[in-house]
């Protein structure tokens, strides 16, 4: 079972990215499907260190998108 705090962090960053995606140049639907695919591909992770690295990667992507 994963750490509830990590789960909350993953859900929060997902929601933040979805909100940012509303203004994505290629459209919200394009962004949402790719975001969902990216998060789904990592759903198997159960190692807390790997989950933290994934969260850090998502934060980096968030900053990059905000700069667009």
N, CA, C and O of each residue as an XYZ file, in Angstrom:
272
protein
N       0.852     -1.193      0.000
C       0.000      0.000      0.000
C       0.887      1.242      0.000
O       1.881      1.308      0.723
N       0.520      2.208     -0.805
C       1.336      3.409     -0.896
C       1.004      4.389      0.220
O      -0.046      4.320      0.860
N       1.918      5.278      0.417
C       1.803      6.327      1.417
C       0.661      7.280      1.021
O       0.668      7.809     -0.090
N      -0.313      7.503      1.907
C      -1.440      8.388      1.568
C      -0.997      9.815      1.222
O      -1.629     10.478      0.400
N       0.074     10.281      1.840
C       0.565     11.632      1.542
C       1.098     11.704      0.110
O       0.851     12.676     -0.603
N       1.827     10.673     -0.302
C       2.327     10.652     -1.683
C       1.171     10.590     -2.673
O       1.189     11.262     -3.705
N       0.179      9.790     -2.356
C      -0.995      9.679     -3.228
C      -1.655     11.043     -3.394
O      -2.028     11.433     -4.501
N      -1.795     11.762     -2.286
C      -2.392     13.099     -2.319
C      -1.553     14.040     -3.183
O      -2.099     14.836     -3.946
N      -0.221     13.948     -3.062
C       0.671     14.801     -3.866
C       0.517     14.505     -5.351
O       0.482     15.422     -6.172
N       0.424     13.221     -5.696
C       0.269     12.837     -7.104
C      -1.054     13.380     -7.649
O      -1.098     13.934     -8.747
N      -2.111     13.221     -6.890
C      -3.425     13.716     -7.332
C      -3.402     15.231     -7.480
O      -3.959     15.767     -8.438
N      -2.762     15.929     -6.540
C      -2.695     17.391     -6.612
C      -1.928     17.872     -7.836
O      -2.371     18.794     -8.521
N      -0.778     17.254     -8.118
C      -0.001     17.700     -9.287
C      -0.760     17.375    -10.579
O      -0.684     18.128    -11.550
N      -1.480     16.272    -10.589
C      -2.299     15.922    -11.759
C      -3.364     16.993    -11.987
O      -3.568     17.444    -13.114
N      -4.037     17.393    -10.919
C      -5.072     18.425    -11.033
C      -4.480     19.762    -11.460
O      -5.067     20.472    -12.276
N      -3.322     20.104    -10.911
C      -2.668     21.360    -11.297
C      -2.318     21.349    -12.774
O      -2.523     22.340    -13.475
N      -1.786     20.221    -13.248
C      -1.439     20.115    -14.662
C      -2.688     20.182    -15.536
O      -2.658     20.796    -16.603
N      -3.780     19.567    -15.106
C      -5.026     19.660    -15.871
C      -5.487     21.108    -15.992
O      -5.926     21.536    -17.059
N      -5.388     21.859    -14.904
C      -5.785     23.275    -14.946
C      -4.912     24.066    -15.910
O      -5.411     24.887    -16.678
N      -3.617     23.818    -15.866
C      -2.699     24.510    -16.775
C      -3.005     24.132    -18.220
O      -2.893     24.957    -19.126
N      -3.392     22.878    -18.423
C      -3.675     22.380    -19.766
C      -4.839     23.061    -20.445
O      -4.974     22.967    -21.665
N      -5.674     23.736    -19.703
C      -6.822     24.429    -20.310
C      -6.374     25.509    -21.290
O      -7.119     25.879    -22.198
N      -5.162     26.009    -21.104
C      -4.645     27.057    -21.984
C      -3.557     26.546    -22.916
O      -2.842     27.338    -23.531
N      -3.426     25.227    -23.025
C      -2.372     24.635    -23.853
C      -2.645     24.944    -25.326
O      -3.786     24.829    -25.774
N      -1.619     25.334    -26.084
C      -1.813     25.757    -27.477
C      -2.481     24.702    -28.385
O      -3.227     25.069    -29.294
N      -2.233     23.432    -28.159
C      -2.816     22.410    -29.028
C      -4.196     21.956    -28.562
O      -4.789     21.060    -29.163
N      -4.700     22.557    -27.514
C      -6.045     22.248    -27.047
C      -6.051     21.405    -25.786
O      -5.127     20.638    -25.515
N      -7.115     21.573    -25.028
C      -7.247     20.892    -23.740
C      -7.364     19.381    -23.905
O      -6.738     18.624    -23.164
N      -8.159     18.942    -24.870
C      -8.373     17.493    -25.047
C      -7.069     16.787    -25.404
O      -6.787     15.701    -24.896
N      -6.278     17.399    -26.274
C      -4.966     16.843    -26.632
C      -4.094     16.723    -25.387
O      -3.467     15.690    -25.153
N      -4.061     17.789    -24.595
C      -3.237     17.811    -23.385
C      -3.719     16.778    -22.378
O      -2.917     16.043    -21.802
N      -5.040     16.721    -22.165
C      -5.601     15.830    -21.156
C      -5.326     14.364    -21.464
O      -4.973     13.597    -20.569
N      -5.486     13.973    -22.723
C      -5.249     12.568    -23.069
C      -3.777     12.200    -22.895
O      -3.467     11.107    -22.422
N      -2.889     13.081    -23.265
C      -1.459     12.791    -23.094
C      -1.056     12.786    -21.624
O      -0.235     11.968    -21.209
N      -1.627     13.689    -20.840
C      -1.351     13.717    -19.401
C      -1.847     12.428    -18.753
O      -1.142     11.819    -17.947
N      -3.051     12.021    -19.104
C      -3.616     10.790    -18.547
C      -2.745      9.586    -18.902
O      -2.483      8.731    -18.056
N      -2.306      9.526    -20.136
C      -1.442      8.422    -20.578
C      -0.124      8.420    -19.806
O       0.366      7.360    -19.417
N       0.444      9.594    -19.587
C       1.719      9.704    -18.867
C       1.566      9.228    -17.421
O       2.410      8.489    -16.916
N       0.502      9.647    -16.767
C       0.300      9.235    -15.376
C      -0.070      7.753    -15.293
O       0.391      7.053    -14.392
N      -0.890      7.275    -16.214
C      -1.297      5.868    -16.204
C      -0.109      4.944    -16.409
O      -0.061      3.851    -15.844
N       0.844      5.378    -17.210
C       2.006      4.534    -17.487
C       2.886      4.358    -16.252
O       3.724      3.457    -16.208
N       2.699      5.212    -15.256
C       3.484      5.136    -14.025
C       2.673      4.595    -12.849
O       3.162      4.591    -11.719
N       1.470      4.150    -13.086
C       0.569      3.715    -12.013
C       1.087      2.495    -11.265
O       0.698      2.262    -10.120
N       1.948      1.720    -11.888
C       2.457      0.497    -11.267
C       3.490      0.785    -10.170
O       3.804     -0.108     -9.382
N       4.015      1.993    -10.104
C       5.071      2.312     -9.145
C       4.578      2.117     -7.709
O       3.504      2.589     -7.335
N       5.386      1.414     -6.918
C       5.040      1.259     -5.515
C       6.212      1.605     -4.599
O       6.071      1.608     -3.376
N       7.354      1.894     -5.186
C       8.529      2.315     -4.426
C       8.411      3.818     -4.158
O       8.273      4.608     -5.092
N       8.463      4.207     -2.898
C       8.261      5.618     -2.548
C       9.287      6.541     -3.194
O       8.947      7.661     -3.576
N      10.524      6.100     -3.325
C      11.549      6.929     -3.970
C      11.205      7.169     -5.437
O      11.353      8.285     -5.936
N      10.750      6.137     -6.121
C      10.379      6.284     -7.533
C       9.172      7.208     -7.674
O       9.105      8.005     -8.611
N       8.223      7.105     -6.753
C       7.046      7.977     -6.795
C       7.466      9.428     -6.577
O       6.963     10.331     -7.244
N       8.392      9.648     -5.640
C       8.878     11.017     -5.397
C       9.596     11.574     -6.631
O       9.455     12.753     -6.955
N      10.364     10.724     -7.314
C      11.035     11.163     -8.543
C      10.006     11.523     -9.606
O      10.182     12.495    -10.341
N       8.939     10.746     -9.688
C       7.863     11.039    -10.639
C       7.186     12.361    -10.328
O       6.865     13.126    -11.238
N       6.969     12.632     -9.055
C       6.363     13.904     -8.639
C       7.290     15.062     -9.011
O       6.837     16.095     -9.503
N       8.585     14.880     -8.772
C       9.556     15.927     -9.118
C       9.568     16.166    -10.628
O       9.659     17.309    -11.075
N       9.476     15.097    -11.410
C       9.436     15.224    -12.873
C       8.173     15.972    -13.300
O       8.221     16.807    -14.202
N       7.049     15.675    -12.655
C       5.794     16.363    -12.968
C       5.888     17.845    -12.614
O       5.372     18.689    -13.347
N       6.535     18.166    -11.509
C       6.726     19.575    -11.127
C       7.575     20.301    -12.165
O       7.309     21.454    -12.503
N       8.600     19.611    -12.666
C       9.453     20.197    -13.697
C       8.633     20.473    -14.964
O       8.725     21.551    -15.551
N       7.841     19.496    -15.370
C       6.986     19.662    -16.560
C       6.021     20.819    -16.357
O       5.774     21.601    -17.276
N       5.482     20.923    -15.163
C       4.554     22.023    -14.851
C       5.228     23.375    -15.056
O       4.644     24.280    -15.651
N       6.451     23.508    -14.567
C       7.192     24.767    -14.726
C       7.476     25.049    -16.202
O       7.384     26.192    -16.651
N       7.817     24.012    -16.944
C       8.092     24.178    -18.371
C       6.842     24.645    -19.121
O       6.920     25.529    -19.974
N       5.709     24.058    -18.807
C       4.459     24.425    -19.478
C       4.063     25.859    -19.119
O       3.586     26.612    -19.968
N       4.265     26.222    -17.866
C       3.926     27.588    -17.445
C       4.741     28.621    -18.203
O       4.291     29.751    -18.394
N       5.941     28.241    -18.638
C       6.791     29.170    -19.373
C       6.339     29.350    -20.826
O       6.751     30.306    -21.483
N       5.512     28.458    -21.326
C       5.041     28.565    -22.729
C       4.256     29.817    -22.953
O       3.790     30.063    -24.066
